[in-house]
Amino acid sequence: MSAHRSPRWPAAVPLTTPRLTLEPLRVDHAREAVSVFADVRLHTWTGGTPSSLAQLEARYGRQSAGRSPDGTQGWLNWMLRRNADGQLIGTVQATLYRTAAGAASEASVAWVVGTDYQNEGYAREGALAMASWLRAQGVTEVAANIRPGHGASTAVARALGLKASAQVVEGEVRWSDSGT
């Protein structure tokens, strides 16, 4: 490998849990996802407003590339699909960062489940599957940024073995399995 090329980032692969299939993100997921994520209540904790179909298609096109344009971050995105009925219900994602030696060492993770599918444990189940897979790929630290007061996301972070730190990033508390 040349000194100018970084090692390839891991690519998202299909994952399964007892109730979910985690599908690597594709642009054509936008058609289903636009209605799942259309509820303005989802943005209470994340800010912004629901995206249009065109906006989701553009975002999913960028995200499905698997890395940032400059190659300094790996992007892994999965859509959560319920096994029982095939319904798309949410998403989990990870942004990977490398150590100086070039290994993918940290994953900043996030999850969103459509309002109609919340309080069923899907975010926890999907995030646990993703985190387990990331750790199997050699990721040594998993972290998430969570807005104070967001009890559901705090519960997911705890299920992942993350602990709140004193670090605040853009109004969100950093949770990690390293405690920093």
C-alpha positions as CSV (number, residue, x, y, z in Angstrom):
1,M,0.0,0.0,0.0
2,S,1.4,3.4,-0.9
3,A,2.0,6.0,1.8
4,H,-0.7,8.2,0.2
5,R,-3.5,5.6,0.6
6,S,-5.2,4.8,3.8
7,P,-6.4,1.2,4.4
8,R,-10.0,0.6,3.3
9,W,-12.8,1.1,5.7
10,P,-15.0,-1.9,6.7
11,A,-18.1,-2.1,4.6
12,A,-21.6,-2.6,6.1
13,V,-22.9,-6.1,5.7
14,P,-26.4,-7.5,6.4
15,L,-26.9,-8.3,10.0
16,T,-29.8,-10.2,11.7
17,T,-31.2,-10.3,15.2
18,P,-34.2,-12.2,16.4
19,R,-36.6,-9.5,15.3
20,L,-34.7,-7.3,12.9
21,T,-32.6,-7.4,9.7
22,L,-30.1,-4.6,9.4
23,E,-29.7,-3.8,5.7
24,P,-26.7,-1.8,4.4
25,L,-28.0,1.6,3.3
26,R,-29.0,2.0,-0.3
27,V,-30.4,5.1,-2.1
28,D,-33.6,3.2,-2.8
29,H,-34.3,2.9,0.9
30,A,-35.3,6.6,0.8
31,R,-38.7,5.8,-0.8
32,E,-39.7,3.8,2.3
33,A,-37.8,5.8,4.8
34,V,-39.3,9.2,3.9
35,S,-42.7,8.3,5.6
36,V,-41.0,6.5,8.6
37,F,-39.0,9.6,9.4
38,A,-41.6,12.2,8.5
39,D,-42.8,12.8,12.0
40,V,-41.6,16.2,13.3
41,R,-41.5,14.7,16.9
42,L,-38.3,12.7,15.8
43,H,-36.5,16.0,15.6
44,T,-37.2,17.1,19.2
45,W,-33.8,15.6,20.2
46,T,-31.9,15.9,16.9
47,G,-33.0,19.3,15.6
48,G,-34.0,20.0,12.1
49,T,-37.1,19.0,10.2
50,P,-38.2,16.0,8.3
51,S,-36.4,15.5,5.0
52,S,-38.1,15.3,1.6
53,L,-37.7,12.3,-0.7
54,A,-35.1,14.2,-2.8
55,Q,-33.2,15.2,0.3
56,L,-33.1,11.6,1.7
57,E,-32.0,10.3,-1.7
58,A,-29.1,12.8,-1.8
59,R,-28.1,12.0,1.8
60,Y,-28.3,8.3,1.3
61,G,-26.2,8.6,-1.9
62,R,-23.5,10.4,0.1
63,Q,-23.7,8.1,3.1
64,S,-23.7,4.8,1.1
65,A,-20.3,5.7,-0.3
66,G,-19.0,4.3,2.9
67,R,-16.5,7.1,3.7
68,S,-16.2,10.8,3.9
69,P,-15.2,12.6,0.7
70,D,-11.6,13.1,2.0
71,G,-11.4,9.4,3.3
72,T,-10.7,10.4,6.9
73,Q,-13.9,8.8,8.2
74,G,-15.6,5.5,7.5
75,W,-19.4,5.7,7.2
76,L,-21.5,2.6,8.1
77,N,-25.3,2.9,7.8
78,W,-28.0,0.2,8.2
79,M,-31.7,0.4,7.8
80,L,-33.7,-1.6,10.4
81,R,-36.4,-3.8,9.0
82,R,-38.7,-5.8,11.2
83,N,-38.5,-9.5,10.3
84,A,-42.2,-10.3,11.2
85,D,-43.7,-8.1,8.5
86,G,-40.8,-6.6,6.5
87,Q,-41.6,-3.0,7.7
88,L,-38.7,-0.5,7.6
89,I,-38.7,1.0,11.1
90,G,-35.4,2.9,11.6
91,T,-31.7,3.2,11.2
92,V,-28.4,2.7,13.0
93,Q,-25.1,4.2,11.9
94,A,-21.5,4.5,12.8
95,T,-18.8,6.9,11.9
96,L,-15.3,5.4,12.1
97,Y,-12.1,7.1,13.0
98,R,-8.6,5.8,12.7
99,T,-5.6,5.7,15.1
100,A,-2.3,7.2,13.9
101,A,-1.3,3.6,12.9
102,G,-4.3,3.5,10.5
103,A,-6.6,1.0,12.3
104,A,-10.3,1.8,12.7
105,S,-10.3,2.4,16.4
106,E,-13.3,4.5,17.3
107,A,-16.9,4.4,16.2
108,S,-19.3,7.2,16.9
109,V,-22.8,5.6,16.8
110,A,-26.3,6.8,16.5
111,W,-29.8,5.3,16.1
112,V,-33.3,6.5,15.1
113,V,-36.5,4.6,15.2
114,G,-39.7,5.9,13.6
115,T,-42.2,7.2,16.1
116,D,-44.7,4.5,15.3
117,Y,-42.2,1.8,16.3
118,Q,-40.7,3.3,19.4
119,N,-40.8,1.7,22.9
120,E,-40.5,-1.8,21.5
121,G,-36.7,-2.2,22.1
122,Y,-35.8,-2.0,18.4
123,A,-33.2,0.8,18.8
124,R,-31.5,-1.3,21.6
125,E,-31.6,-4.5,19.5
126,G,-30.3,-2.8,16.3
127,A,-27.6,-0.8,18.1
128,L,-26.4,-3.9,20.0
129,A,-26.1,-5.8,16.8
130,M,-24.2,-3.0,15.2
131,A,-21.9,-2.5,18.2
132,S,-21.1,-6.2,18.4
133,W,-20.3,-6.3,14.7
134,L,-18.1,-3.2,15.0
135,R,-16.1,-4.7,17.9
136,A,-15.6,-7.9,15.8
137,Q,-14.1,-5.6,13.1
138,G,-11.5,-4.4,15.6
139,V,-13.2,-1.2,16.8
140,T,-11.8,-0.6,20.3
141,E,-14.0,2.3,21.4
142,V,-17.8,2.9,20.8
143,A,-19.2,6.3,21.6
144,A,-22.5,8.2,21.2
145,N,-23.5,11.8,21.7
146,I,-26.8,12.2,23.5
147,R,-28.9,15.2,24.3
148,P,-29.4,15.5,28.1
149,G,-32.8,14.3,29.1
150,H,-33.3,11.9,26.3
151,G,-34.1,8.9,28.4
152,A,-34.7,6.4,25.5
153,S,-31.3,7.1,24.0
154,T,-29.6,7.0,27.4
155,A,-31.1,3.5,27.9
156,V,-29.7,2.3,24.6
157,A,-26.3,3.8,25.5
158,R,-26.3,1.9,28.8
159,A,-27.3,-1.3,27.0
160,L,-24.2,-0.8,24.8
161,G,-22.0,-0.6,27.9
162,L,-21.4,3.2,27.4
163,K,-21.0,5.6,30.3
164,A,-21.6,9.3,30.4
165,S,-18.5,11.5,30.4
166,A,-18.0,15.2,31.3
167,Q,-17.5,16.0,27.7
168,V,-20.3,18.0,25.9
169,V,-20.3,18.3,22.1
170,E,-22.8,20.8,20.6
171,G,-25.1,20.4,23.6
172,E,-24.9,16.6,23.7
173,V,-23.1,14.5,26.4
174,R,-20.5,12.1,25.1
175,W,-21.1,8.5,26.2
176,S,-18.4,5.9,25.6
177,D,-17.2,2.5,26.7
178,S,-13.8,4.1,27.5
179,G,-15.3,6.6,29.9
180,T,-13.9,9.6,28.0
